[in-house]
Amino acid sequence: MQIDVAAAQKLFEDIADQEDPNVANMEGISTLCERLGIDPLEDIRVLVLLWKMGASKKPAEISKDEWMQGCNNLQVDSIDKFKALLPSLDTGFLDREEFKDFYKFCFQFNRQGTHKTLEKDLVIALLPMCLSGGRVPSDRLQSFCEFLETTKDESYSKITLDQWRSFLDFCYEVEDLATYDESSSAWPVLIDEYVEFMEKKAKCGKK
């Protein structure tokens, strides 16, 4: 089916940056979210929508080309059609491989400019948004965020993509921390130190 190209273009024009009409930044994306009735800071479906529309050229924006291609792929050319799409944007509909790709996108999209890392505080806010809903055990998610919040290690003030991705893989592959063997671990040091943090917590709990 063909979409109404002019209507899709008009939707983009309504959210495009005033200085660069070929790009919609977070201000424009927030305007779109308001029209859709969703919270741009709290609702994960915003990121799922941007991922499905292919917003990958630069962090924190979607280009006009990406928008038009995304509208065509998703068959949307009006606010009503975007609203009708919202229920299908729940992360629960993504299989494991799709979700891993989306999870990587969440990191990349939230970077600042050319920076290759995310501030730790942003990671602590993003992880529950991305991983809630049973994708990973809630206690693992909460304790990892607690570890990041309490660690004094300055090397973790910024988180790399490898560290970001490793936490999800770790949750998938190591269900029981008791089976974790640091001596033969190929995980990033961040994961080793998280496990040590959990072991110390467990010992304190037994005292």
C-alpha positions, 0 to 999 in steps of 0.5 A, spaced: 500 500 500 502 507 498 502 512 504 500 519 503 507 522 501 505 529 502 501 527 509 507 524 511 512 530 509 507 535 513 508 531 519 515 531 519 515 538 517 511 539 524 516 537 528 523 538 524 528 543 527 527 550 525 535 551 523 535 544 519 528 542 516 531 535 514 532 533 521 527 532 527 531 533 534 529 531 541 525 537 541 521 535 535 520 528 537 517 530 544 512 534 540 510 528 536 510 524 543 505 530 546 501 529 539 501 521 541 499 522 548 505 518 550 511 521 555 518 522 551 522 521 557 518 515 560 515 511 555 519 505 552 515 505 545 518 512 543 525 508 542 521 502 539 518 507 534 524 510 532 528 504 532 523 501 527 523 507 523 530 507 522 533 513 526 540 511 526 544 516 522 546 520 528 544 520 536 538 523 538 535 525 532 531 522 526 532 525 519 527 526 513 529 521 509 529 516 515 522 518 517 519 518 510 522 511 509 520 509 516 513 511 515 513 507 508 515 501 512 510 502 517 504 504 513 503 510 517 501 517 514 497 521 520 497 521 527 491 517 528 495 511 524 501 512 529 496 512 535 494 505 532 501 503 532 502 504 539 500 497 542 504 494 537 510 497 540 511 494 546 518 490 547 514 484 549 513 483 541 520 483 540 524 476 540 530 475 543 535 477 537 530 483 535 530 485 542 538 485 542 538 489 536 533 494 539 537 494 546 544 496 542 539 502 539 537 505 545 545 506 547 547 509 540 541 513 540 542 516 547 549 518 546 551 525 546 554 528 539 560 524 537 561 521 544 562 513 544 559 512 552 553 514 556 554 518 563 552 513 568 546 516 571 543 516 564 544 508 564 541 508 571 535 511 568 535 507 561 536 500 564 529 500 567 526 503 562 529 498 557 529 492 561 522 492 565 517 487 563 520 481 565 526 481 559 531 480 565 529 478 572 527 484 576 532 483 582 538 482 577 536 489 574 535 493 581 541 490 584 546 492 577 543 499 578 544 499 585 551 497 584 552 502 579 549 507 583 554 506 589 561 504 586 566 509 587 570 507 581 571 513 576 572 508 570 564 507 571 562 514 571 561 513 563 559 506 560 561 503 554 557 500 548 560 493 550 559 494 557 552 496 556 551 490 551 554 485 556 549 486 562 543 483 557 548 478 555 550 476 562 542 476 564 541 471 558 547 466 559 548 466 567 541 465 571 544 463 577 550 468 580 553 462 584 555 458 578 559 464 576 567 463 575 571 469 575 577 466 573 574 463 567 570 469 565 570 472 559 566 478 561 568 485 562 571 487 568 564 491 570 561 484 570 566 481 575 565 487 579 558 487 579 558 479 581 563 481 587 558 486 589 553 481 590 557 476 593 559 481 599 551 483 599 549 476 600 555 475 606 552 481 609 545 478 609 547 472 612 551 475 618 
